[in-house]
């Protein structure tokens, strides 16, 4: 539960840094689950002659860099969402038990409920972000999950149906986030303004002509710490200029019964004071929801619209 002072700061600034939101035990479990996932993935590539054998047994960070050196893509197999684009019946997506425990962690839900109430749905607009050192990034790579994230508002990446939804983003640091390795940066107080036009260029983002970047504030966060965001707060992230990866998760929560803004993907009740029997507690059921969505979205007539921006707004010229 957040203090009254923390809630007041969030309402004034549009964000809040909480330095100890996830306990060390859960953090270790998530890291171990991902280490096993990536190790298995690298072994598959080794067995198929796509990666040198010496990659086996290396550290998580070293294996991430090795996949880039081999011209392979680690992101989608490690992500906790399906891609915004072509989806096949076998498109990979990580649906592990430790990730589900992270989504439903009591301390995270308690913090979010302090801001938008005790009826919470886990919104499926969620990602893992494992960002390698900038010199290792492939030429032409522009995905926000890999390189810096352009300035944006989280409400803008959803469909219009969620424009009135009460929503909180939890940006959770697995490794330490510093200015050197690409921590978040934010425009304090920007949530008090309206939604800005976003342009789908290299990434979906707000042109810097629309606000004063001199007001930006970097937000270093220790492992297990988090930044909680209002959906209209303008934010982005810096380049990773260190020599190791920077690893975080984007988790999102809405008031139950209100649109998530991405109806193609599965939501679930994560916390309920009035209807506790509706809370999902089974990681296998959660994983099956995503597998069923993948089947449905692999059909030719599946919906392909994920946001409202087509690049025709005058500021995008």
MARDOBA-779372 format. One line per 10 residues: number of its first residue (from 1); their letters; for each residue z, y, x of C-alpha. Coordinates in nm, 4 decimals, padded with zeros to 6 digits, always signed. Each point is the difference from the previous one (the first is absolute). Example, Ala and Ser with C-alpha at 12.3 -4.5 7.8 and 13.67 -1.06 7.14 Angstrom:
residues 2
1) AS) +00.7800,-00.4500,+01.2300 ~ -00.0660,+00.3440,+00.1370
END
This chain:
residues 317
1) XXXXXXXXXX) +00.0000,+00.0000,+00.0000 ~ -00.0960,+00.3415,+00.1309 ~ +00.2513,+00.2822,+00.0137 ~ -00.0322,+00.3107,-00.2157 ~ -00.0911,+00.1942,+00.3146 ~ -00.2815,-00.2438,+00.0813 ~ -00.1383,+00.0198,-00.3529 ~ +00.0095,+00.3800,+00.0119 ~ -00.1807,-00.0011,+00.3353 ~ -00.2696,-00.2325,-00.1388
11) XXXXXXXXXX) -00.0530,+00.2213,-00.3033 ~ -00.0250,+00.3109,+00.2185 ~ -00.2152,-00.1371,+00.2838 ~ -00.1953,-00.2812,-00.1693 ~ +00.1108,-00.2624,+00.2512 ~ +00.3136,-00.1527,+00.1463 ~ +00.0627,-00.1883,+00.3248 ~ +00.2523,-00.2848,-00.0365 ~ +00.0740,-00.1483,+00.3402 ~ +00.1598,-00.3340,-00.0944
21) XXXXXXXXXX) -00.1696,-00.1144,-00.3179 ~ -00.0682,-00.3617,+00.1031 ~ +00.2586,-00.2183,+00.1728 ~ -00.0680,-00.1614,+00.3360 ~ -00.0050,-00.3538,-00.1417 ~ -00.2839,+00.0662,-00.2451 ~ -00.1863,+00.1970,+00.2641 ~ +00.0218,-00.2981,+00.2368 ~ -00.1221,-00.2373,-00.2717 ~ -00.3042,+00.2166,-00.0730
31) XXXXXXXXXX) -00.0830,+00.0182,+00.3700 ~ +00.0347,-00.3777,+00.0382 ~ -00.2192,-00.0664,-00.3046 ~ -00.2718,+00.2259,+00.1374 ~ +00.0274,-00.1419,+00.3518 ~ -00.0637,-00.3489,-00.1403 ~ -00.2875,+00.1273,-00.2157 ~ -00.1728,+00.1756,+00.2895 ~ +00.0641,-00.2868,+00.2412 ~ -00.1653,-00.2435,-00.2431
41) XXXXXXXXXX) -00.2920,+00.2374,-00.0478 ~ -00.0517,+00.0338,+00.3755 ~ +00.0196,-00.3766,+00.0438 ~ -00.2746,-00.0408,-00.2606 ~ -00.2172,+00.2459,+00.1920 ~ +00.0787,-00.1749,+00.3291 ~ -00.0925,-00.3385,-00.1484 ~ -00.3313,+00.1452,-00.1146 ~ -00.0825,+00.1526,+00.3381 ~ +00.0418,+00.3576,-00.1222
51) XXXXXXXXXX) +00.2972,+00.0907,+00.2180 ~ +00.1237,-00.1079,+00.3459 ~ +00.2662,-00.2713,+00.0036 ~ +00.2503,+00.2138,+00.1918 ~ +00.0567,+00.2151,-00.3102 ~ +00.2114,-00.2812,-00.1484 ~ +00.3685,+00.0665,+00.0523 ~ -00.0399,+00.3697,+00.0788 ~ +00.2124,+00.2618,-00.1747 ~ -00.0916,+00.1330,-00.3432
61) XXXXXXXXXX) -00.1150,+00.3326,+00.1442 ~ -00.2053,-00.1729,+00.2705 ~ -00.1675,-00.2256,-00.2557 ~ -00.0923,+00.2972,-00.2184 ~ -00.1681,+00.1646,+00.2977 ~ -00.1676,-00.3298,+00.0964 ~ -00.1641,-00.0268,-00.3431 ~ -00.1520,+00.3444,+00.0487 ~ -00.1178,-00.0924,+00.3504 ~ -00.1665,-00.3082,-00.1510
71) XXXXXXXXXX) -00.1736,+00.2068,-00.2679 ~ +00.2016,-00.1636,-00.2795 ~ +00.1731,+00.1610,-00.2982 ~ +00.3693,-00.0714,-00.0439 ~ +00.0618,+00.2499,-00.2785 ~ -00.0997,-00.1738,-00.3236 ~ +00.1667,-00.3361,+00.0764 ~ +00.3245,+00.1894,+00.0683 ~ -00.0213,+00.2481,-00.2869 ~ +00.2093,-00.0363,-00.3166
81) XXXXXXXXXX) -00.2795,+00.1141,-00.2296 ~ -00.3596,-00.0874,-00.0712 ~ -00.2659,+00.2381,+00.1340 ~ -00.1550,+00.2851,-00.1956 ~ -00.3493,-00.1386,-00.0036 ~ -00.1679,-00.3374,+00.0092 ~ +00.2470,-00.2776,-00.0774 ~ -00.0832,-00.3689,+00.0293 ~ +00.1951,-00.2966,-00.1308 ~ +00.1220,-00.0598,+00.3568
91) XXXXXXXXXX) +00.0676,+00.3599,+00.1114 ~ +00.3219,-00.0245,+00.2028 ~ +00.3207,+00.1758,-00.1033 ~ +00.3525,-00.0624,+00.1286 ~ +00.2410,-00.0985,-00.2761 ~ +00.2996,-00.1229,+00.1962 ~ +00.3564,-00.0525,-00.1161 ~ +00.1430,+00.2583,+00.2400 ~ -00.2421,+00.2642,-00.1268 ~ +00.1105,-00.0711,-00.3570
101) XXXXXXXXXX) +00.3616,+00.0345,+00.1126 ~ -00.0942,+00.3346,+00.1514 ~ -00.1629,+00.1161,-00.3241 ~ +00.3141,-00.0964,-00.1931 ~ +00.2644,+00.0992,+00.2579 ~ +00.3104,+00.1303,-00.1747 ~ +00.0424,+00.3017,+00.2287 ~ -00.3604,+00.1109,-00.0499 ~ +00.0208,-00.0361,-00.3764 ~ +00.3341,+00.1812,-00.0083
111) XXXXXXXXXX) -00.1434,+00.2970,+00.1909 ~ -00.3080,+00.0194,-00.2232 ~ +00.2081,-00.0328,-00.3173 ~ +00.2021,+00.3030,+00.1128 ~ -00.3202,+00.2014,-00.0309 ~ -00.1852,-00.1398,-00.3036 ~ +00.2526,-00.2184,-00.1807 ~ +00.0973,-00.3694,-00.0267 ~ -00.3128,-00.1339,-00.1728 ~ -00.2320,-00.0697,+00.2911
121) XXXXXXXXXX) -00.3349,-00.1737,+00.0367 ~ -00.1450,-00.0983,+00.3364 ~ -00.3322,+00.1835,+00.0097 ~ -00.2835,-00.1968,+00.1665 ~ -00.1244,+00.3004,+00.2010 ~ +00.1581,-00.1393,+00.3155 ~ -00.1041,-00.0742,+00.3569 ~ +00.1092,-00.1066,+00.3435 ~ -00.0990,+00.2412,+00.2762 ~ -00.0090,-00.1447,+00.3510
131) XXXXXXXXXX) -00.1532,+00.2714,+00.2142 ~ -00.1104,-00.0842,+00.3559 ~ -00.0076,+00.2474,+00.2894 ~ -00.2853,+00.2454,-00.0523 ~ -00.1915,-00.1007,+00.3189 ~ -00.0207,-00.3549,-00.1373 ~ -00.1505,+00.1015,-00.3339 ~ -00.3636,-00.0987,-00.0458 ~ -00.2585,+00.2781,+00.0010 ~ -00.0838,+00.0931,-00.3574
141) XXXXXXXXXX) +00.3283,-00.1301,-00.1435 ~ +00.1134,+00.2380,-00.2746 ~ +00.2393,-00.2016,-00.2150 ~ +00.3297,+00.1748,-00.0682 ~ +00.1766,-00.3328,+00.0538 ~ -00.1168,-00.0062,+00.3638 ~ -00.0326,+00.3599,+00.1219 ~ +00.1690,+00.3246,-00.1018 ~ +00.0209,+00.0599,-00.3756 ~ -00.1677,+00.3162,-00.1283
151) XXXXXXXXXX) +00.1910,+00.2481,-00.2149 ~ +00.0331,-00.1208,-00.3591 ~ +00.2238,-00.0280,-00.3060 ~ +00.0942,-00.3472,-00.1176 ~ -00.0701,+00.0765,-00.3644 ~ -00.3607,+00.0713,+00.0932 ~ -00.0718,-00.3572,+00.1128 ~ +00.0727,-00.1268,-00.3530 ~ -00.2017,+00.0322,-00.3194 ~ +00.0553,+00.2936,-00.2385
161) XXXXXXXXXX) +00.1935,-00.2219,-00.2394 ~ +00.3001,+00.0266,+00.2348 ~ +00.0008,+00.3799,+00.0337 ~ +00.3224,+00.0294,-00.2017 ~ +00.1639,-00.3126,+00.1394 ~ +00.3314,+00.0463,+00.1776 ~ -00.0577,-00.1602,+00.3368 ~ +00.1617,-00.0262,+00.3430 ~ -00.1591,-00.1173,+00.3250 ~ +00.2231,-00.1697,+00.2563
171) XXXXXXXXXX) -00.1546,+00.0214,+00.3473 ~ +00.2004,-00.2547,+00.1955 ~ +00.0104,-00.0177,+00.3813 ~ +00.0079,-00.3490,+00.1510 ~ -00.0322,+00.1300,+00.3546 ~ +00.1252,+00.3413,+00.1060 ~ -00.2317,+00.2799,-00.1145 ~ -00.0246,+00.2912,+00.2419 ~ -00.2324,+00.2942,+00.0481 ~ -00.1539,-00.1847,+00.2951
181) XXXXXXXXXX) -00.0797,-00.3185,-00.1911 ~ -00.1215,+00.1641,-00.3209 ~ +00.2873,+00.0778,-00.2364 ~ -00.0558,+00.1668,-00.3344 ~ -00.0372,+00.3741,-00.0393 ~ +00.0649,+00.1866,-00.3220 ~ -00.0441,+00.3403,-00.1643 ~ +00.3481,+00.0741,-00.1375 ~ +00.0074,+00.1295,-00.3564 ~ -00.3650,-00.0836,-00.0689
191) XXXXXXXXXX) +00.1035,-00.2229,-00.2923 ~ +00.0750,+00.3167,-00.1985 ~ -00.3719,+00.0770,-00.0129 ~ -00.2731,-00.1755,-00.1956 ~ -00.2164,-00.2853,+00.1199 ~ -00.2504,+00.1090,+00.2625 ~ -00.3657,-00.1091,-00.0033 ~ -00.0586,-00.2979,+00.2281 ~ -00.3248,-00.0743,+00.1796 ~ -00.1185,-00.3575,+00.0683
201) XXXXXXXXXX) -00.1345,+00.0603,+00.3487 ~ +00.1159,-00.2103,+00.2972 ~ +00.3183,-00.0487,-00.2025 ~ +00.1072,+00.1277,-00.3423 ~ +00.1751,+00.3229,+00.0901 ~ +00.0670,+00.3691,-00.0645 ~ -00.2101,+00.2475,+00.2009 ~ +00.2266,+00.2023,+00.2263 ~ -00.1477,+00.3176,-00.1488 ~ +00.2139,-00.0671,-00.3085
211) XXXXXXXXXX) +00.3436,+00.0460,+00.1583 ~ +00.1771,+00.1337,+00.3072 ~ +00.0255,-00.2756,+00.2607 ~ +00.2314,+00.2225,+00.2056 ~ +00.2720,-00.0910,-00.2495 ~ -00.0186,-00.3700,+00.0912 ~ +00.3121,-00.1812,+00.1143 ~ -00.0008,-00.3320,+00.1897 ~ +00.2411,-00.2645,-00.1284 ~ +00.1251,-00.2415,+00.2690
221) XXXXXXXXXX) +00.1713,-00.3046,-00.1535 ~ +00.1980,-00.2848,+00.1630 ~ -00.0708,-00.3686,-00.0783 ~ +00.1285,-00.0809,-00.3477 ~ -00.0132,+00.3664,-00.0977 ~ -00.2311,+00.1456,-00.2596 ~ -00.1586,+00.3126,-00.1409 ~ +00.0134,+00.0324,-00.3793 ~ -00.2844,+00.2083,-00.1455 ~ -00.0731,+00.1860,-00.3215
231) XXXXXXXXXX) -00.3568,-00.0961,-00.1058 ~ -00.1267,+00.3586,+00.0425 ~ +00.1446,+00.0592,+00.3474 ~ -00.2782,+00.0669,+00.2508 ~ +00.0378,-00.2268,+00.3013 ~ -00.1922,-00.1926,+00.2639 ~ +00.0688,-00.1598,+00.3358 ~ -00.0704,+00.0685,+00.3650 ~ -00.2042,-00.2063,+00.2446 ~ +00.1798,-00.2738,+00.1910
241) XXXXXXXXXX) -00.0058,+00.1303,+00.3576 ~ +00.2498,-00.2520,+00.1348 ~ -00.0819,-00.3346,+00.1633 ~ +00.1511,-00.2183,-00.2764 ~ -00.0600,-00.0493,-00.3722 ~ +00.1640,+00.2072,-00.2733 ~ +00.0838,-00.2140,-00.3060 ~ +00.0980,+00.1100,-00.3512 ~ -00.0328,-00.0920,-00.3673 ~ -00.0957,+00.2171,-00.2965
251) XXXXXXXXXX) +00.1914,-00.1123,-00.3084 ~ -00.0208,+00.1726,-00.3353 ~ +00.2045,-00.0026,-00.3192 ~ -00.0589,+00.1411,-00.3471 ~ +00.2061,+00.0316,-00.3149 ~ -00.0529,-00.3213,-00.1960 ~ -00.2439,+00.0405,-00.2859 ~ -00.1915,+00.2834,+00.1653 ~ -00.3470,-00.0629,+00.1518 ~ -00.0121,-00.0921,+00.3686
261) XXXXXXXXXX) -00.3447,+00.1530,+00.0449 ~ -00.1489,-00.3253,+00.1257 ~ -00.0141,-00.2339,-00.3028 ~ -00.2237,-00.2516,+00.1795 ~ +00.2924,-00.1035,+00.2212 ~ +00.3225,-00.1674,-00.1168 ~ +00.3237,+00.1875,-00.0588 ~ +00.3429,-00.1475,-00.0710 ~ +00.3418,+00.1158,-00.1165 ~ +00.2187,+00.0377,+00.3086
271) XXXXXXXXXX) +00.3146,+00.1496,-00.1569 ~ +00.1203,+00.0397,-00.3574 ~ +00.3329,+00.1130,-00.1365 ~ -00.1003,-00.0485,-00.3639 ~ -00.2045,-00.3223,+00.0294 ~ +00.1186,-00.1865,+00.3122 ~ -00.1653,-00.3187,-00.1262 ~ -00.3385,+00.1619,+00.0692 ~ +00.0645,+00.0429,+00.3717 ~ -00.2240,-00.2215,+00.2148
281) XXXXXXXXXX) +00.2041,-00.1952,+00.2537 ~ -00.2439,-00.2729,+00.1024 ~ -00.2228,+00.0688,+00.3008 ~ -00.2329,-00.2858,-00.0966 ~ -00.0649,+00.1547,-00.3414 ~ -00.0743,+00.3348,+00.1671 ~ -00.2452,-00.1668,+00.2396 ~ -00.1720,-00.1781,-00.2880 ~ -00.0496,+00.3328,-00.1815 ~ -00.1988,+00.1248,+00.2990
291) XXXXXXXXXX) -00.1987,-00.3226,+00.0308 ~ -00.0996,+00.0221,-00.3653 ~ -00.0990,+00.3653,+00.0436 ~ -00.2150,-00.0993,+00.2977 ~ -00.1864,-00.2559,-00.2116 ~ -00.0591,+00.2544,-00.2768 ~ -00.1144,+00.2711,+00.2414 ~ -00.2453,-00.2304,+00.1765 ~ -00.2246,-00.0107,-00.3083 ~ -00.3127,+00.2216,-00.0158
301) XXXXXXXXXX) +00.1249,+00.2040,-00.2989 ~ +00.3465,+00.0711,+00.1413 ~ +00.1130,+00.3674,+00.0021 ~ -00.0773,+00.1801,+00.3250 ~ +00.1516,+00.3455,-00.0663 ~ +00.3217,+00.0765,+00.1855 ~ +00.0149,+00.3810,+00.0009 ~ -00.1708,+00.2998,-00.1639 ~ -00.1663,+00.1725,+00.2981 ~ -00.3779,-00.0062,+00.0495
311) XXXXXXX) -00.0388,+00.2744,+00.2611 ~ -00.1645,+00.2499,-00.2346 ~ +00.2880,+00.2498,-00.0045 ~ -00.1029,+00.3318,+00.1670 ~ +00.2665,-00.0329,+00.2722 ~ -00.1703,-00.3210,+00.1167 ~ -00.3260,+00.1763,+00.0870
END
